[in-house]
Amino acid sequence: MGIAEVISLLSGVALFLFGMTLMGDGLKKVAGNKLELILYRLSGTPLRGLLLGTGVTAVIQSSCATSVMVVGFVNSGMMQVKRSVSVILGAILGTSVTGWVICLSYIEGAGGLKTLLSTATLTGVIAVAGIILRMFTKAQVKRHIGDILMGFAVLMFGMSVMSGAVAGLREAPWFLKLLTGLSNPLLGILAGTVFTAVLQSASAAVGIIQALSVTGAMGVSQALPLLMGVAIGAAAPVLLAAIGAGAEGKRAALVYPVAGVLGVAVTGTVFYGLNAAFRFPFLSAQVNPFSVAAVNSFLRLAMVLVLTPLSGLILKLVTLLVKDAPKPEKEGPALRLEERFLQYPSLALEQCRENIVTMANLSKKSVGKAIRLLTDFSEEEFEKVKKLEDDSDIYEDRLGAYLMGVTAREMTPRQNADVAEFLHSLTDYERISDHALNLAENAKELHDKKIVFSAPGQRDLSALTAAVTEILHLSVRAFETGDAETATRVEPLEQVIDDLCDDIKRRHVERIRTGVCGYSQGFVFNDILTNLERIADHCSNLAIAVIERRDNTYDAHGYINRLKASEDSAFRKAFEEFDARYRGMMEESGDNAE
């Protein structure tokens, strides 16, 4: 095998890897960038995780990509290490599908229909169809289908180049001697492991073994140990994903190599132990690309069947290998954004949504504490409100920057709309936290200056704070669940709060005029009303965004104007319900000043 053949082999490997990547990316895009999200959301049980790991890997043609996504899930806190084990086992099985795809490149024919189905003809037809879709259509889906076809054609051509490069090896004495040495299972496994780790691709390693099988000099006894080594070496790219990850992420990254080594150790020990006792005659049989694919699939299926009951042991091993990181002395907000997910917009946006939900609940908590400070002030709780506001600022800054990073990727119209909604929601929740801090400062002023409102004024505030608490609960729940029906109840309550604020201000002015309240109380009282009213306004913005998402319209002012201009029965009914409830709480104060 001269330098020309070596270069030809390397070029074939390069074409194979490029074609596989192009085909996998196209398949993901045609699926609407939802495969990753499906993998995350539906992998709740071991069986589901196993099936989804297998299915997703079969589609994207890469167990490494699936495993790296899982490492990202775990590192970001979206998935537990325990759940990741079954998904990675599914990825180990799913990657065997590539071997069967490669077999298509070995279809040959002599004439007639067989010629039409030959590798060269099939590759040519697929390449022409792919380039037509890629270059002469405008629809994104059709262009992505063109990428799939072009990737498949390049993969097939790469395999043909590899096969041609190694064709002369069947007569090379050194190659035959090398294959004889690989009959030793330990040497074969080691060679397959190193070979695959260098290539960074199990599919490419299997493809090269299939190409070598065409020489006719390779038997099952040489192919099986190599394929076992491939199952171990495929973990090398996944280990790179552990760089920069936390303890949980590192444990998830170790699941693949631990599972590979354990699976090969158990299946290899059983198989070669039985062979020592019964001498399997098929080990001396020659292999071809189809039989290599079959052996690879059976091996991985056997590994998964053996490893599934041992999931608990795998979990214990990776936990033992990676110790828990020491907790920082000063903990910041529990916000984790995986940079690995930027190439998967659906995952990145789901991660952002979960973080925004956390931010929403922090804002709600901050408002609740601030309202309680108005009647029961303490420095400790005041400092907690300040801390929550600081955390909210961090959430807005980091999530905003991350979302801008997501926009650099190709996204669907729905995903672009999600980014816009999330950016607006971040601002609203951050402003709610600001107003909560303002309320806490109002409470501190009341405490420091020993200002006490009259009993009617206290009860007016109690009615208003109760209404604001409810609107905040409604808007957060609507955003968290995406429930537009809950969101439709926010705007009527916001209108009620606006009316209540106007009436309370008028009543307070009347109390000052009659001497029931003093002038020193007026400024801080009005500041409290303003902050509560602004919180309700931001809740309205959040609810309208949920409704617009449902209706695929993005015109907040138009929505409000339509509500006000129409006699919407549901809006009117909800308005009257809220108005009667909270106005009744005000009238209970006995303050009838007009």
N, C-alpha and C positions, 0 to 999 in steps of 0.2 A: 504494500500500500504506500504509494508515493505521496509527495507533497501536494500534488494536484488533487488526489483523492481525499486527502485530509481537509484541504480547503473546501472541496465540494461537500464533504460531510458537515463541516461547520456551517456552511451557507445553508444547507438543508435544515439543520437544527434551528438556525436563525429564522428562516422562513416559516418553519413549523410553529415556533413560539409566537411570532408576529401574527400568523393566521389564527392561532388559538385565542390570542388576546383580542384581536379584532372581532372574531366571531362571538366571544363571550360578552364583550361590551355591547355589541349589537343586540344580542339576545336580552340583556338586561334592559336596554332602552326600549325595545319593543314591548317588554312586559310592563312598561310605564313606571320604571324605577320603584316598583312595589315589592319586588322579590325580597329585598333586605328587610323591609318593614313587616312583611308577612312572616319572615323567619323570626323576627323579634317578638311579634305579638302572639303568634300561634304555637310557640315552642314551649308551652307551659308544662307539659307532661313528658316523661321520658320517651314514650312511643311517638308522640307528635314531634318531639325534637329530633328523633332518629329519622323519621320519614321526611321532615322538612329539610334537615341537613343533607339527606340523600338527594332529594328533588332539586333543591337550589344548586347544589354542587354539580349535578348532572346538566343543569341549564347553563350555568356560567363557566363550566368546564375547568373548575379550579378549586380543589379542596383547600388550597392555601388562602384564596380570597375569602371563602366561607369562614375559615378558622380565624382569619384576621378580623373579620367583622365581629365574630363572637368575642374575641379578646377586647375589642372596642366596647361591646355591650357590657361586659363585666367591669372593665376599667372605669366606665362612666357611671356605674351603679344601676344600669338599666336591666341587668341580668345577674343572677347569682352563679357562682362557679359550678354549683351542683347542676343547674340547668344546662350549662355549657357542655357538659360531658357527653350527653346523648346527641347533641347537635354535631359535635366534632366526630363522634363515631359514625354518624350519618354521612359526614363529609368524606371520611375514609372509604366508605362503600361507594358513594356517588361518583368519585373520581374515576372509577373503573369503566364508566360509560365511554370515556374518551377513547379507550382501546378499541371499542367496537366501531366508533366513528372512523378511526384510522384504518380499520379493515376495508373500508370502502375504497381506499386508494390502491388496493391490491386486486380489484376486480379486473379480470382480463378477458379478452375475447378474440376469436380468429376471424369472424366475418358475420355478416347479417346483423341480427338483433344483438348478438353478443358484442359486436364491435360498437354498436350504439351505447352499450352499457359499460364499455371499457373505461378504465381510469382516465385516460387522456381525453376521451370524448366527454365524459361526465364533468371533468374539471373545466374543460373549455366552455361547455354550455353554462355551467354555474357561474363562471367568471364573466361571461358576456352578459348574462342576466343581471349579475350584481353590479357591473359597471354602468349598465343602462339605468338601473334604479338609482344608483349613487349620483350620477352626473346629470340625468335628464328629468328628474322629478323634483318637485318642491315640497311635497308632503314629508314631514319629518319621519313618520312611521315607515314610509316606503324607502327613504334614504337609509334608515337603520336596517331594514331588511336587506338592502343592497350591501351594507357592511357585513351582515351575517354571511351572505353568499360569497362575497369577496374573501372574507376571512377563511371560509371553508375551502375555497379554491386554492388559496395560498397554502393552507395547511396540507391539502392533498399534494400540491406540487412539491412542497418541502419534503414530504415523505418519499415521493418518487426520487428526488435528488439524493436523499439519504440512502435509499435502497441501491441506487446506481453506484454511489460512492463505495459501498461495502461489498458490492457483488463479487469482486475479485478475491475477497478474503477466503472463500471456500477452498482455494488452492494454497493458501499461505500456511506453511508449517507452524510458524510462531503463533498464528491465531488458533489453530487446532490444539496446540499445546496449552494455550491460555484457557481455552474452553475446558480442557481436561482438568486443569487445576481448579476451575470454578465448580467442578462436580463436588468438591468439598463444601458442604453447606456453610460452614463458618466463613470460608474465604469468599464464597459467592455472596453471602449476606453483607459482608464488609465491603466488597467491591460495589455492590448495588447501592449501599448507603452513601459511600463517598461520591460515587458517580452522580447520584441524584442530588446530593447536597451542593455539588459544584454547579450542576445545571439549574438548580433552584426550581425544578418542575418535575413532578412525578409523571405527568402526561408525556413530557418530552423523553424522559428516561424509558418509559414503556414503549414509546414510539421507536426509539433507537433499538431496543431489544427486538421489537417486531421486524425492524429492518434487517438486523443481524440474522434473524431466523430464516430469512429468504435464502441465505447461503446454503441452507440444508445441512450445516455442520453442527447445529445446536439441538440438544435434546432437552427433555423435560427436566432431567437431573441438573442441567446448567441454568435453565430459565427460571425454575422455581426459587432457588436461593437468591438470584438477582432480583426477582420481584419482591421477595421478602425484604431485601435491602432497600428497595425503592419505597416500600411502605414506611420504613424508618427514616430514610433520608428526606422524605417529603416534608418532614417537620422543620427542616432548617429555615425556610423562609418565615414560618410562623414564629420561631424563636426571635427573629428580628423585631417582630411586633411587640415583644416584651420590653424593648428599649424605651425608657421613659414612662413605662406604665407603673401603676401602684402595685401593692402586694397582690391584690385580687386579680389584676390584669396579668401579672406574671404567672400566677397559678393557672389561669385559663390558657395562657400560651404554652405551659408545660404539659397540658392535658394531651396534646397531639403526640409529642415524642414519648411520653410515658405510655400512652395507649399503644403506640406503634411498637415500642420495644416489648411491652408486656404481651401484646397480641402475637407478635412473631415468636417470642420465647415459648408461649404456651402451645400455639398451633405447630410450630416447628418441632418442639419436643415430642408432642403426641404423634405427629406424622412420621418423623424419622425413627421414633421408637417402634411404631408399628411396622415400618419398612424393615427394620433390623430383624423383626420376628417373622414377617411374612414375605419379604422381598417383592415389592410391587413391580411387575414387568413393564408397566407403562413409563417408568422413569427413563428407560433407554430409547423411547420413541422420539423421532424427530418432531420438532415443532414448526409451525408456520404462523403467520400473523394472526390467524383466527384462533388457533389453539393457545397462543400467548395471551390473547384477550380473554379467553375462557378461563385459563389458569389464574390470571390476575383477578378476575371477578370471583371465582370460587374461593381463592385465598382471602380476599377482603371480606367476603360474606362470612367465612369461617371465623375470621378475626372478630367481626362485629358480634357474631353469635356467642363467642367465648367471652368477649369483653363486657357485653351488656350486663350480665349478672355481677360483674366485677367493678361496676361503676363506683360503688362505695370505696373500694380499695384504691382506685385511681384518684378519687377525691382526697383520701387520706394521704396518699403519697405526695401529691402536689402541695398539700397543706404543710406536710412535713418538710418538703424541700424549700419552701418559701415562708419565712417567718413573717409575722405581722410587723408592719413598720411602726416605729414609736409615734405616738400621737403628738402633734405640735402643741407647744405650751399655750399658744393663743389660736384658737380655732376661728376661721373665717366662715362666711356663709357656705352652706353645703351646695356649691355650684360646680359641676364638673362638665366640661365640654370636650369631647373627643375630636382632636384634629383628624384622626383617621376617618371620621365620618364625612368630612367635607367632600370626598369623592362620591358619596352616596347621599344625595340631597334628601331623599325620603327619610333616612335615618337621622341626618343632621336636624331636619325640621321637627321630627318626633322628639328628639332630645331637647331641642329648644322649647317645644310645647310643654314638656314635663317640667323644665326649669322655670318657665313662666308661671305654671300652675303653683309651684312652690313659692315663687315671688308673690303671686296673688294672695296666697294664704298668709304670708308674712305681712303684707299690707293690711289685710283684714285684721290680723292680730294686733298690729300697731294701732289701728284706729280704735279697736276695743279697749286697749290699755289707756289710750289718750282720753277716751270718753270717761273711763272710770276715775282717771286723775282729776277730772273736773269736780268730783264730789268727795274723793278720798285720795288726796295727794300724798306721794312719798317720793323721796329722791331716788330710791332704788328703781322704782317703776319708771320714773322719768328718764333715767339713764338707759333703761331697756328700750324705750321708745326711740331715743337717739341712736342706739346701736342698730335697731331695726331699720331706721332711715338710712344709716350708713351702708347697711347690707343691701338695701334696695338700690342705692346708687351703684354699687358694685355689680349687681345683677344687670342693671340697665347698660352699663358700660361694656361689660364682657359679652353679654348676649347680643347687643347691638353690633359689636365688632365681628362676632362669630357669624351673625346673619349676613353681614356684608360679604364675608368670605364665601358663604354659600352661594350668593348671587353670581359669583364668578363661574359657576358650573352651569351646564345646560340643564334647564328645568322645564317642567310642563307649565301651562298657564295657571293651573290650580296651585302649583308650588310657588310660583311668583306671587300669586294673590296671598298665599299663606305668609310669605315673608313680609309683605306690606302690612297685613293684619297684625303680625307679631311685633313689628317695629312700633306700630301705633299703640298696641296694648302695653308694651314696655313703658312707654311714656306715661300712659294713664296710671299704671300701677305705681310708678315712681312718684308721680305728682300726688297720688293719694297718700303715700308715705310722708311726703313733704307737708301736706295739710294735717296729717296726724301729729307730726312734730310741732306744727304751729299750735294745734290744740293743746298739746302738752305744755308748751310755753305759756299759753293763756292760763292753763291750770296753775302753773308755777307763779304767774303774776297774781292770780287770785290768792294763792297761799301766802306769798311773800307780803302782799299788801293787806292781807286779812280782809279781802273783799267778799261779802256774802250777798247773794241775790235774794230778793224777796221770795216768799213761798210761791206766789203765782209765777214769777219768773223762773224759778227752779222747775216747776211743773211744765211750763212751756218748753224749756230745754229738754226735759225728760221725754216729752212727746216727740220732739224733733230728733233727738239722738236715737230713739227707738226706731224711727222711720229710716234714718240713715244707716243704722245697723242692719235693718232688713234689706235695704236696697243693695248694700255691699254684699250680703250673703247671696242674694239672687244673682247679681252680676258675676261673682266669682264662680258660683255653681254652674251658671250658663256657659261660661268660658271653659271650665274644667270638663264638662260633659258634652259641650257642643249642642246643648238643648235649646233650640230656638223658642220653644213654647215658654220656658222659664224666662228667656230674655225678653219676650213680649210684655212681661209684667213689670219690667224695670221702668220703661218710659212713663206709664201712668203714675207710678210712685214718684218718679222724679218731678213730674208736674205738680203733684200734691206737695212735695217738699218745697218747691219754689213758692207755692201759694202760702204754705205754712210760714216760711221765712218772712214773707211780706207782712203777714198778719202779726207775727210775733214782734217784728220790729215796730209796727204801729202800736201794738199793745204796750211795748216797753217805753216808747216815747210818751205814751199817755200816763204811764206810771211815774215817769220822771216829772212830767208836768204837774201831777197831783201830789208829788212828794213821797210816793210809795217807794220809789227807788231814787238813788242819788246820781249826780252827774259823773262821779268817779266810776260808777258801774257801767256807764253807757258805752265807753270806748271798747272795753274788753268784751262786753256782751255782744256788740256788733261784730267784733273780730271772730268770736266763736261761731256766730250765725253764718258769717261769710265762709269760713273754713268748712263747715258742715255742708253748706250749699254747693261748694266747689267739689267736695267728695262725691256728692250725688251726680253732679254734671259728668265727672269722669266715669262713674258707673254707667251712666247713660251711653257714653261713647263705647264702652266695652260691650254692652248688650247689643247696640246697633251693629257692631262689627260681626257678632254672632249671627244676627238675622240676615245681614247682607251676604254672609258666607252661604247661608242656606238658599237664599234667593238668587245668588250669583249676580248681585248688583252692589255697587260700591259708591253710594251717594247718600251720606249720612243726613245732610241737610234736606235732601229731597224726601227721605223717609219721614223725618219729623214733620215737614210741611204737609205731606200727604195725610199723616195722622191728624194734624190739627184741622186740615181742610175738610176731612171726611167725618162722617158720624159713625166711626168704627165701633160696633156694638161691644166687642171684647175689650177695646181700650176704655170705652165709657164705663162699662161694668167694673173693670178693675180700678179705674179712677175713683168711682163712687165708693167702692169697698175700702180703699186705703184712706180716702178723705174722711169717711165716717169714723173709721177706727182712730186715726190720730187727732182729728179735730175734737173727737169725743174726749180723748185724753187731756186736751187743752182746756176744754170747757169744764172738766172736773175740778179745775183749779179754783173755780168760783170767781175768777177775774173777768168781769163782764165789761170792763172799760172799752169804750169804742173810740 
